[in-house]
Each structure stands twice: as C-alpha cells, then as structure tokens.
Amino acid sequence: MTAHAKMRSAPSNSRPTPLAAHWLSASGLAVALLSLQSLAAEAGPCLAVSQPLLKLPEIASKNGVLSGTMILIDEQRRLIFRSPGAKPGQPGSFFDCQPQRVRAFISPEARPKVPPSPGGIIDPYPGPVLRARLGDIVNLTFVNQVDANRFGDSIDQGEKRSLKPPSDPAAGCDISSPGDPKNGYPLAGGDTWPDCFHGSSTGNIHFHGTHTNPNSTGDNVLLEVRPSPRDPKTRKPAITPESANKAFADFFKACAASLRGDVLSPYPRNWDDAPLGPWNLSSNPTQPNPNTWTGQQALLLQAYDSRTKQNLWDTNQTQIDANQWPQYYVGAYPYCFAIPEYKEGGKLIMGQSPGTHWYHAHKHGSTAINVSNGMTGVLIIEGAYDDALNAFYGAGWTQTQPVMVINQLTVSPNLLRQPSPQGGGGPGTQDKGPDFTVNGRSQPIVDMAPGEVQMWRIANTSGRSGAYFGNIAPGLQWRRIAQDGVQFAYDNYLRSENKAFLMAAGNRVDLLMKAPATPGIYPVLVQHEVDPSDLAGATPVVLLQVRVSGAAPKVENRTRFIDEKNFPKQPAFLANITDAEVTGQDDGNGGRIGTIANPRVITFASTPPNFPNPPPQSQNYAMHTINGQKFEDGKDTAIPVQLNAVEEWKIENATYGTAGPLIAHPFHIHINPFQIVEIFDPNATVRVPNVGTQPKYVFTTTNDNPPYAQQCNVNVTDKSTWRDCQNKPSDNPRIWWDVFPIPAGAQPVLNGTTYSIPGSFRMRSRFVDYAGQYVLHCHILAHEDRGMMSIVQVTPAGKKANPTLYKHH
C-alpha cells in the first residue's frame, strides 16, 4: 500500500457538462450542478469528466467453452483522490489525480482494447467482461505477474518478514502511512498479524454469483497464487501466459470431458490426478515429479520457502496427506468448472441463474486493497432469460447493452481510520470511501435515443459503500428486472417501477432504463450509503449522465418495457422456499437447526477503535467478528451444513451506534443464493397518519401494545419479541439475493439500564448440488480482511466432515 501525494496545481481542463434545465426543479438543478462542478475544481492532471461510457473489453465463450487468459499485473494508473476531510458531493472539494501503482486484471484475448488516455496515460478500467452461457465450461488460465518488490513489507517478501521479531506488528503486514509517517499502519493503531492488511501481491479469482464447484479448480477462494519468479537480470517473469497455457492444455480438455459427463464431477480431486499430476515420483514418493505441473509447483514452493522461510510447502504437504486439495501455488493456476444448466429430471436441484454476476480478487487479508485497486470485472451468464428479452427487443439486443462496473478506486483501503492524538478519526478516515467511478471514469455519459429502453447491467464492485438510487432523475423511468444475477418474477418487476433501491457493496442489478422523449443531458443521482441513517446527510452525487439525442428507435418495442406475455419465465428452481422445505437437521445435542422455530444464528459484530486511550500502541483498530471469532489459522470454527439441506438462518448485526457509526454489514455467502423472509431493523421509522414519523419499534419491559397500529412492541427482556410484528406471510414470489445488508442494532436505555438489541434478517437457502468448503463474510471488504469471515463446510449425508486445514496467510 502506498500513500498518495496530494498535489495542487492549476486546474485541469475538466469542466462540467451543461445540464438540460427544463426538467429539473430549482433545488434538483442546484444539486446536480454542484455535483458536476465539484470535479471542476480538480488540481491535478485529471481526465475530463463527461467521457463516453467506456466499452469494456470482452471474452465470449465459443462452442460451449469460455476460454481465455487472465493476467494479474501491476502498473501505473491515474487515480482520483478527494481532498482530505471532504465528503462525497461536497461543494468546493478539490480532486487530485496522480499516477499510482495498482494491481489489475488484463487479458490478451479480450476485445476491444482500451485505448490510452490523452498523453498516453493509463486511466483505470476493470477487468474484461466474461460472457458465457448456461451449460458452458469455463477454462481460464490465471497468471500472476505482479512484482512483489514494489509493495512494501508484503508477506510475499517473506525474507523481510523473517528479519523482524514476531512481536513486531509490521511483520508480514502491508505498510501505509495515512497521516503518520513515523509509525504508519499498522504500528500506529494496533493491528497485528494475521488480521492486518497483508499479502497484496498474492492473487486468485472469486466468481461471485456462481452456483458451481467450490473446490480444487472451481470457485475456490481459499487458493493463494504467489507471483511468478523473475529473472534476476532482466526482471521479467519466468512464468508467462504462453508457458502456462501450454502446461494446462491437456488438463482443460480432460476437465471439460469430465464435467460434460457429469456436471457434479469433483475432478480434479487431488494432486495425483493426471494430467496435472501426479506430483511425486513413484520411485520416491517424497520427491516432486519434475515432469508434471503439480510436481513443478512443489519444486517452486520449496524454492520459495528456502528463500522466505514461509513454510508454504509444509502446509500444502499437510493438506495433500489429508487428501485435500492444497492451497498454495506460484505463478499460474488453471480454473476449470461447469456453469450448470438446470433441467427437469436431471441431477441438479437448483442450477445456475442466468444474469449479471462478477469476479474479483479474494485473497483474505488483501481483498479490500486489490478490489479498490480495480481488480474486478463482470461475468455475464446467458440463458433463456436473454432469449426472451432478445425475442422482444430484437436479435442479439442483450449483447449490445451497457455494462457498468461501479467501484471506489484507491490505493489504500477505507477503514484504516487512523486515530488522531486528540481522539476520533484522523487523516485516514474517508467517510463512506472514495467517490464512485463507472468503468473507471467519473460521471461518464450514456447515449440514448428519445424514449429508448436500454438494459443496464450494473455491478457495484465497491469494497465499502452502497449506491442508493433514490430519485434518480426526473424524466427517466426504470424497472428492475433482476437482482444479484437472478431474474425477477413478473410481479416484482412490475412493482419496481421508478422505486428507490440500494446497491450495497457486491450487489448487481439488471435495470431497464427508459429515456425521456425530450433531448438533453440527465444526470443519474445516487447517495453513498453504508447504513440507512447515512441518507439524511448524504449529498446526492452524479454517478453517470444520460445524453438523449437523435431520432426515436424505429423498432417500437425498443420504446416499451417488456410486458407479461413476453417476460422471461423463471425456472422452477427459483420458486419460493416453503415452510415445509425448511425441516432442518440434528444439531448433535438432541435439537434441530435450520428450522423456522429455531433458526441457526450467525452474528456479525464490529466494535469501534478505542481512540480515547493514550497513543500510540494502546490504540486498537476496530474489531470485526462472526460469532465472536476472527478468521484465524487453526482456530476457525466452520459452520457445518449437510448437503441438500434447506435451512432458515437468522443473520444478526450486533453493531451499535452508541460508540461508533451505525453499519449495516452486507452479508454475502458463496455458491447458493438465498431468500429473505423477515427483516428486523430496530432503528427503523414509520409514517403515522396525522402524526408524522415515529420509531417503528417501541422498547419496553412489558408486552403492552404500542401507541400506534404501525408500530411494534419490543420487550427488551423477551427475545421472542425482537422481530417485525407486521411481517405477514405471503405466497408472492420472493427476490433472490447473494448480498444483503444486515440492519444495525440498537441500545435503548430503560430505567437506567442499557439493553443491546441486534438487528437481523431471516433467510432461507438450499445448500444443494455442491459439497465442499466455501465462505460467508461481510462485503465491506476491509471488515472481511480483518476477520469478519467464516467457513461454511457442506458435507454429503453419512460422510464425516474434513478438518479445516486451510490457512489465510
């Protein structure tokens, strides 16, 4: 992590784009103009706002295979920084643009290529769009060519770590100096190994939203791929895309054949499976085989350990001996998995939902850093959903629609929260994180014809803030057609028209957007939100702009929202999870888990930094836990689930606003999406006719009725009342999610006693088709990196769960 230098020179040639004022109220126009003009005060050589929305490079599947190369590089890219202390949209804010060394995904096969910005400067852009179809096989070669020497005391430079005593908090941690060049992070705040930010030159890929194999070469986020060794003279990587693709060619063929024979195939199971293995010699089982890829990996890891003293090979060896797929690699890795297509009468209970998904780096300890650098991209999975839309709007229409990657780009993650000696946040504090960009650009322009309907595929890949789409803009109309890559039922689509919605960090939305009939420029306004309480003081900011011009579309349907007759039909596996399905399973103590009456409880909690204590070493950063634990080597308590179980969970948020900000942690679980059946937000308000806004929940020590019918009584001594009393069961189709914010808790004081009432939601999920180990975590990624993550272990009936041997360093 590098601390950026603020430079204020003459303003750049950036200028606000004139707005069409005929549709804006006076107050709305003022907000929009202030938001646009904020970037006119830039003091560095920034790329001008109002660039056309960048068309992202794309890799599309051919003949049923999505094949390509994903290279993780480090290079200088120009990033925008808001002036210290300024908030998003604050008038008069200065913005500096400076080249920063970041990690990024690129692909030599992706088209079209991104042209350089004026002056040959590289402005940020996401990784390539991956476009596949249900039933396809994914064959991706991942190559890590990051130069670890450029990233401080990262663990990847273990030889430096070995020179530090284990008690030194900086040992193995990435170093940053937000406002404190003497001590810096982590020394000034008390973060220590292994829950500091670390390992930022390690790479992997999480395919967020996929219902697929979480093991071996599938969506396995427990993998850690170290950078390629470099030639000591030329400094060029020894492992190249060409050499890696050659090494994986036979494996990809064998893997595809196995998956086409059985979509649930666990191949490869271990390092002995050919053609990647066997890793050792038959004549000497302790000796790596130099003629196989796994054997070469063993040799590379042993050489790495001899230099760094990291003992990565010892960890791999332990996992291999336990018949588990090992987690450490050097230079390159083959991703091979199926995108399962559900068919009536087939093996799959659910299958993959077609829609907008995404991918990002998921190395625990550096997820926040790498995602904020821009290591994100969109994964589009097509199916009957797309076919129905194309039948209505025109052949190939969905493949021409805008793809939008929202991010908060920076070189240091939010939540460093550098304490000041006087207490409270210091220069490292960034409120809700950096400003949003779309495809790496600030306030880009989307061109639309008068009255045209487009489908915007939007992914919020930010590591911190949600984007709240409230009163987007007068004149624009919209309907949500999918959430988190899962298509809506028609009723939910119809009810969503022009309704506000939140895209929390990690959420995706497919949005049908209809342009006004009048030409002009229409800004799409959002607010930064980490908790609903933020909205009262959050200034609307311009996310992007719609430029309406030209003639109306000649195809009449392209000016209409798709109707019920032509609307994509949901597959059977997206039907509501019923009460009858949630039968639960034995908890080992004579009880049941996962039932409606006794849901499994998962508790997220953040405690604020103890800023008031004397500096520097006694000041601790915030603690982020799940069920009271931080994700830590050898101490992780996996959440056991039986394969094909259907469970109801209660996800709690024991984070309170009395000692710090309210935080609605975005809950995310891999592999299987879920449905929400109840939300309990103890800080919620309701509108009471002729009275006004009132608290929805009235805290008492009795079970008396509240003053108004719109309210619920919460007896602070009776947990059975800690719920939404107005939650009415319904057969209406529910929305599927894979990220959902957990409402923050409340701490009412009654008769001098403080009670802690966590916020919560109840969710149902089918843990079906795929066994293995994967994770759930907070999608505020700095929280995840610092401990707010847990392993879910799904085991077939009658089989003993393997011990959790995976590490996170």
N, C-alpha and C positions, 0 to 999 in steps of 0.2 A: 504494500500500500504506500503510495506516495502522497505527500501533502502538496496540493496545488498552490502555485504562487499567484496571488491577486495582482493584476496589472491594470492600471487605469490610464489609458492614453486617449487620444482624440476619438470621438465617437466614430463607429464604423458607418458604412453606407446603408446599414439596415434601416428600414423605415416602415411604419405601419401602412397597411393597405387600407385605402378608403373603404368605408362601410356604406352599404345601401341603407340610408336612414329612414326610408319611407315605411318600413315595417317595424321599427324599434320605437318603444316608448322613450321618453326623455331619460328616465333612470336606466333603462336597459341599454340605451346607446352610450351613456356615460360609462357603465360597467365595461361594455365591450371595447370602447376606445381606450380606457385606462389599461385594460388587459393587454391590448395590442401595443400600446405605446410604451409599456414597461420595457420591452426589448429595444425600443429606440434609444434607450439610454446606455446601450452597451458601450463598454470602454475598451474592448479588445477586438481583434480581427474576426468577428463572428460572421458566419454565413447568414445572409439576409433572411428575415422571416418571409413567410408567404411563398416559399418554394412549392412547386407542384409536389403532390404526394409521391414519394419515391416508390417506383415499381421495384419490388424486391426480386432478387434472383430466385430461381425455382429449379428444383429437381423433381421430375414427374416419373411415376412408375411406367414401365413398358413391359408388355407381355406378362403381367401379373407379378412383377418384381420391382420394388423400389430399390434401385442400386445407385450408390454414389460414395463419395469420399468426403468426410468432414474433418477439416484440419483446424486444430486449435493453435492459433498463433498469438504473438504479442507484437504490437506495432503502435506507432504514434497516431492518435486520432484526436481531433479537435473537439473538446467538450465545453459545455456552457456551465458557468458557476454563478449562482445568485450571490449578491453581496451579503456579508455576514449580518445576521440579525434580521434580514428581510424575510417576509412571508410570501408565499405564492400569490401573485397578483397585486402585491402591494405597490401603489403608485410611487414612482421615484426610485425604484430599485435599480441598482447597477448590475449588469451582467458582463462577466468577463469570459472570453473564450481563449483557451490555451491548449496547446498540444499536450496530451497525456499518454503515457504508456499504458495500454489496456490489453486485456486478453479478448480474443474474438474468434467466432466460428466463421470459416470461409469454405467454399467448395469449388474445385476447378471445373466441375461439370455444370454448375448452376448457370442459368441464363435468364435474363440478360445480365451482362456485367454492370456493376455500378460504376458510372464514370467518376473521375476525380472532380473535386470541387474546384472553383476558380483558384488559380495559383498552385494547382497540384496538391492541395492539402486534402487529406483524407478526413471527411466528416463521418461520424458514426453511422452504422447501419446494422440491422440484425443479421442473424444467420439466414441462410437460404430457406425459402418455403419448401417444405417436403409435401408432395401431393401423391397420395396413394388411394387405393380403393379396397373396400371390404374383400377379404379373401386373398389379398396380396401377401407376398413375403417381403420383409424388409431385410436387405443386405447392405449394411453401411460399414465402411472402413473408417474407424476413428484414429486419427494420428495426432499425437501431442508434440508440437514443435516449439513450445514455449521455452524461452531461455530463462531458466530459474535464477541465473546470476543477476537478473535485473529486478528481483523482487525481494529485497531486504533479507531479513532473517527468517525467511520461509523455511518450513520443515524440509523442503526439498533441497535445502543446503544444510543437510544434517551435520556436515563437518563443522559448521559454525556452531550449531547447537551443542555439539559434543564439547566445545571449549567453554561452555557456560555451566555453572553448577546447576543441578536440578531444581534448587530452590529459587533460581532467578526466574521471575515471571516472564521474562522475554524469551526464555529458552523454548525454541520451537514455535514462537508466535510471530505473526507478521507485525511489523513495526510501523507506526504512524505518529505524527506529531501535530494533532489538531490543537494549536494554541499553546502547546507546552513543549518547546524544542528540547528542554533539558531532560525531562522524563519521558514525555510522549506516551503513546499507547503501546503496551498495556501497563507500563510501570506506574503511571500517574493515577490509575484507577483501580488496581487490584485484580484485574482479570489475569488468570493464570492458565497454564497448560493443564488439561487438554481442552478447556472450554473457552479459550481465547480465539480470535480470528487467526487462522493458520492454513498452511497448505495451498496457497492461492495459485501455484503453478501446476497443481495436480488437476486432472480433468476426467470427466465422464459425461454421459448424456442421460437425462431422465426424459422419457416420452410421456409427458403429463397428459392424462386423459385416456390412456390406452388401457384396455382390458385384455391383458396378454400375460405371457410368461414373465414372472418377476425374478427368475433365476438365471444363472450362467450368462448366456449371451442375449438375454431378453432385456426387459426394463429393470435392470439390476442396478440400483443406486448405491449399493454397498461396494461397488467396484472403485478402484483408485488407480488411474493410469498416470505414471510419472512421465516427465518429459523425456524425449529421446536423448541419448548421449550425444555429445558433439565432438567433432574432430578438433583436437587441441590446437591445431594450426589454423584451419580455415574457419572454425566455429560453426560449421554447417552441421545440421542434424544428421546423425548416422542412419536413422530410420526415416525413410521417405514414403510418400503416398505410393510411389511405384513399387517399392520393395514390399510394403505392407499388402497391397492389393495382390501381388504375386503370391505372397505367403498364404493369403486367405482364399484364393480362387477355388481350390478343391473343397475347402470347408463349406463355402457358401453353396456349392452345388449339393453336397451331401446334406446340409442342413435343410435346404429347400425341399429336397426329396423326402426327408423325414417328416417335415411339417405338412407336406401335401398328403402324405399317407395318414397322418394323424395330427390334427390341429392342436391337440393337447400333448403332443410329444415333448418329453423333457430333455431331448437331445440338445446339446451335449450334456451328459450327466457329470462327468469328471474329466480330469486332465489326461486320462488314459484313452478316451475316445478318439479314434482316428477320424479325419486326417490331421487334426491339430496335435494329437498325441500319438503314442504315449510319451510322457515327459521324461521317463528314466530308461536306462539301459536294462535289457533283460538279464545281461550277464552281471550287472552290478546295480541293483535297484536304488542305491543311494546316489548314483551318478547321473546327472542330467544327460539326456539324449541330444546331441548337437544337431541331429538331422530332423527334428520336429520343432514346430513352433513353440509348444509348451516347454520343451526342453531348452530351447534358446531363451525363453523367458526366465526359466530357472537360473540359467547362467548369467543373464543380465542382472537379475535381482541379487544374486550372490556377489557380483562385482560391485553393484551399488552399495550393498551392505558393508563390504570391506572398506569402502571409502567413507561412508557416512555413519556407520555404526547404528543403523536404524533397525536392524533385525527383521526386515520385511519378509525375507525368505523363511525365517523361522515361523512366522505367523502363517504364511502360505502352507508350509510343510505340516503344521498342526491341522489346518483345515483339510488338506489332502488326506492325511491319515484318518480323519473323521468322515471321509467320503463326502466332503463338502466341496463346492466349487470355490477355489481360492480367490482372494480379492485384489491382490497387488500385481501390477503389470508395469512394463516400461515401454514407452514409445508408441505403441499401437494396440488396437483391440478391435475384434470383429463383432458387430451387433447383427444378430440374426434372430428374427422372431416372426410369427404369423400375426396378421390382423384378422382375427376370427370373424367369420360371417355366420350369423345365426340362421339355421334352417330348421323348420318344423321336423321333429323326429330325429334330429341329429344329436351329437354328443353334448353340444353346448347348452347350458342352462340360460345364459344371457347372451353373450356375444358382444362385439364392439358396436358402439353407436357411431354412425357417420356424422361428421360435423367438424367444427374448428377446435383443434387441440393445439398443443405447443410443446416445445422441448427446451431444456435449459441444463446448465451445469448443476450437478447435485453432489458435489464433494462436501461432506459435512465439515464445517469449520471455515469454508471459503465460498459457500453458496451465495451469500449476500454480496461479497466482493465481486465474484465473477458475473453474477447476473447484473449488478449495477454497472459493470464494465460493458455490458451489451451481449453477453453470451446467452442469447435467447433467440427463438425462431418459432414460426408457426408450422404445425403439422396438420394438413387437411386430409381427412379421410372421407372419400366419396362413397355414395351408395344410392339406394332408392330415393332417399331424401333429395339428393341432387337431381336425379332423373325427373322427379315430379316438378321441381322448380324449372328445370330446363324445358319440360313439355309445355309449361305455361308461358314462360318468358322468352323462349327461343333456344334453339340448339346451342349447347356449349356456353350458355349465359353465365352459369355459376363460375366458370373458369376465367371469366373476364372481370369479375367483380373485385373491388378494392380489398386488399388485405392490410390490416392496420395493427402494428405492434406498438403498444404503449410501453414506455419504460421511464425510469428515473435514473439517468446516467450520471455516474460519478466514479471517482477513483477510491473513495473511502466510504464504507457503508454507514448508513444512518445508525443512530443509537450508540455511537461512541459516547455521546453525552458527556463530554469532558467536563468534570466538575470544576467550578471556579473556587478559589480560596474563600470567597465570601458565602459559598453555598449556592445551590441551584445550578442550572445549566450554564455551560461556558461556551467558548467558540465552536466546539464540536457539535453543539446542538443544531439540528436542521429542521425543526418543527416536524412537518409531515414528510420530510425528504425533499430531494431536488425537484425542480419543475418537470412536468411531463414532456416527453417528446413522442412523436409518432413516426415510426420508421426512421428514427434518428434525427428528425427535423422538428423545429419549433413552429407551431401553428401553420402546418402545410395546407395547401389548397387542394380540394377535391372538386373536379369539374363535373357538373351535372346539367342536363338539358331541362328546360322548364317542364315541371310535372313528372319528371322521370323518377322511377323507382329503382334504386340500387340495393344490393345486399352487401352490407359491410361486415366482413369477418374481423372482429376486434378481439385482441388478446391483451389483457393487462398483465404484462410480464414484469411489472414493478416489484421490487423487493420490499416495499414499505407501504405506500399509500394506495387507498382505493380511489377510484374516479367516480364521483356521484353525478349522474346525468339527471339533473332536475328539469328546470325549464330550459331545455336545450337551446331553443331559439324560436321566436315567433316566425311562423311561415313554414317551418319544417314539420313534417309528420313522420311518425315512426311506429313500427311494431317489432317486438322481439319475436323471433321465430325459433331460436334455440338458445340454450343456456349451458355453458360448460361442455359444449360439443354434443349435447343431447337435444334432439328436436322437441319442440313443444307439441302438446295436444292442441287441437284447433281452438278449444275454449280458452286456454291460457294465452294463446297467440292473440285472440280477439280482444281479451281483457287488457292486454298490454299496450293498447294503442295510446300513444302520447303520455304514457305513465312514467314517472320517475323510476330510476333503478340505480343500484350501486354495482360497480365492477370492483370488487375487492381484489387485492393482490392475488393473482393466479386465476381469476375468473375469465371466461370468454363469453362473448355474446355474438350471435348472428342477428343482425339488425336490418330489417327492411326500412330504408330511409327514402321518403318521398320529397322531392324538391318542390319549392313554391313555383307558381306559374309566372311570377314576375322576376325578370333578370335582376341580379345584384349579388352582393357578397354577404353570406350569412354565417356568422361565427357559431360554432358548436361549443357551448359553455359547459364546464364541469367544475366541481369543487373537490378539493383534497379532503379525504375522509379516512381516518383511522378508527374513529368511533363516531356514532351519530351525533354526539354532543359537539363535535367539531363544526357542524354545518352552520350553527348560529353565527359564528365569526369568520367563516371561511369565505374569502372573496372569490367569486366566480372567475375562472381563467379560461382563456381560449385554448381549447385542445386542437382544433383544426378549423378550417373555413370551407364553406361550400360556395363555389362560384357558379351561379346559374346564368347560362348564356346559350345563344343559338336557337335552333328550332326544336319543338317538342318531338319526342320519338314517333316514328312512323308506325311502329308496332303498338297497337292500342294497349295490349296487356302490359306493356312496359311503363304505363302510367297508372297502373292499378295495383292494389295489394291483392295477393293471391287469395282466391275465395275458397269456401269449404269444399266445393266439389273437386277442386284441383289440388287441395292442400296435401302435403306429404303425409301418408298414413304412418302412425307409429307401429313398429314391430311389436309382437306380442310380449316380448321380454321386458318392455318398458311399462307394462301395466302396473298399477299401484301394488305395493307390498301390503298385503292384507293382514288383519289381526290374526287370522288363522295361520298364516305363514310363520309368524313370529313365535315359534314354540320354544326356542331356547335350547340349552343343553346343560348337563350336570356341571356344577362348579367344583366338584370334588369334595364338598363338605355337606352333602345332603341337600343342597339348594339348587336353584336354577339361575342361569344367567341369560340375558338377552330377551327376557320375557317383557310383556307390557307392564306387568305389576312390579317387576324387579329388573330394570334395565341395567346393563353394565355401565358403570360411571367412569368417565375419563375426565380428569380435572386439569385444566391449564391454569397456570398462575404466574404472575410477574410481581416481583417486589421491587420498589424503586431503589435507586442508589442511596446510600446513607451519606448524602452530601454534607450534613452538618458536622460530621466528625472532623477532627483536625487532619489536614493533609500532611503527606500525600499517601502513605502506604495504607492507612486505615480506611481510606475511602474505597468502597467497593462499588462496582458496577451493578446494575440491576440483575436479579436472578430470574431465570426463566425455566420453569419445570413442567413436567407432566406427571401427575400422580405423585408429586413430591420428589421426583427424581430428575436429574440431569442426565442426558445421554452420555454414558461414560464407559470406557473399556472395562469389560469384565464385571460390570455392575448393572448392566441393562436387564430389566425385568420385562421380557417380551409379553405381549398380550396374546394369549393362546386362543385360537379360533379353530373349530372343526370345519374342514372343507365341506361345502354345500350347506352350511348352516345359514339360516336367516335370522338376524338379530336386531333388536332395538337397543340403542345406546343412548345414554344421557351424557351430553358433552357440556361440561361446566367451565365457567370462567371465574376463577377466584381472584381476579384482579380488580382492585378497588380504587376509586378516585380520591380518597381522603389523603393519601400520601403521595400521589403522583397522578399523571393523566389517566383518564379512562381509556382503555384499549379493548376493542372488540377483536380478539385474536382470530385471524382467518384459519379455521380448521381445514386441513387437507389430508385426505387419505388416498393412497395409491391403489391402482388396479380396479377397484369396484366403486362405482358412483353410489350415491345414497339419496334418500328422500327425507324431507323434513316433515314431521307430524305435529310438532308443537314448538313454540318459541316462548321463552320466559325472559323478558327484559325488565328487571326491577327498576330501571331508570326511565322506562317509557312513560309517555304522557298521552292523554286522550282529550278530545274536544267534547265538552258537555254543553248541550244547547242552553242558551241564555245565561251561561256561567263563564265559559271560556276554557282555556287549557288547564287541566288538572293532572296530577300524578295518576297513572293507571293503577298502581298498586299502593294500597294504604296499609302501612305497617302497624300492627297491634300485637298485644299479648293475648288476644281472645279470638274467637271465631265469629265475631259480630259481622253483620252485613255492612259494606262500605256506604258512604253517603249517597253515591250516585250509581245508577244501574250500569254505567260504562266502566266502573272500577271493580277491582278485585281486592279482597281482603287477604293479607299475608300475615299469618300468625308467626312471629319470629321464633316461637318455641315449638312450632309444629311444622316439620319439613314437608308433610303431605300437602300443605297449602302453598308451597313455593312453586307455583305453576300458574299458567294462564287459565283462569276460571271460565273464560269465554271461548276457549278452544273447542269448537264444535266439530265432531267427526263428520266427514264428508266423503262421498264417493267420487267427487270431482277429481280429474287427473292431477296428480302431483307433479311438480317440477323436480327433475334430477339435477344434482349438484356433485362436484368434487371439491369445491371450496365454499365454505360458508362461515361468516363471522359469528363468533360466539358473543352474545351480549355481555358487557362488563357487569360486575357485581355491584351491590350497594351495601352501605354500612349505616343503617338507621340507628339513632340513639334514642332509647326509650327508658325513661326513669333513671337516667344516668348510666345506663349500660349500653355498650356498643355491640350490635349484632352484625355478623357477616353473612350476607345473603348472596350467593353466587348467581350470576346469570347463566342461562343454559338454553340448549335446544335438544330435542329428542329426534333421533334419526334412525332410519331403518336401511339395512343394506343386505344384499345377497352375497355372501362370501363364497362364490361359486367358481367352478371350472379350473382355477389355478391355485395350487398349493405352493407354499414357499414362504420366504421372509421378505417383507417389504415394510414400509414405514408410514406413520402418520405424524404430522408436525404442524407448527404454526407457519403460515406463509408470509408473515413478516420475517424475512429470511435471517436477519440478524438475531432474532429470537431463536430460530431453529439452530443456527450455528453455535449458539451459546447454551444449548442444552434442551430446548423445547422440541424434542423429537423422541419417538418411541418406536420400537419394532413390533410389527404385527406378525405373528407366526401362525400360518394356516396349515393344518396337518390333516391328511386323509383319515377317515374313521378307522380305528383299530391300529393306527401306527403311532409310535412314540415320537414326540417332537425332538428334533435335534437340538443340542445345546447351542446357544448363541455364541459363536466364536468370532464374529466379525468385530473389527475394531473401527475407530473413526479417526485414526491419525496415520 
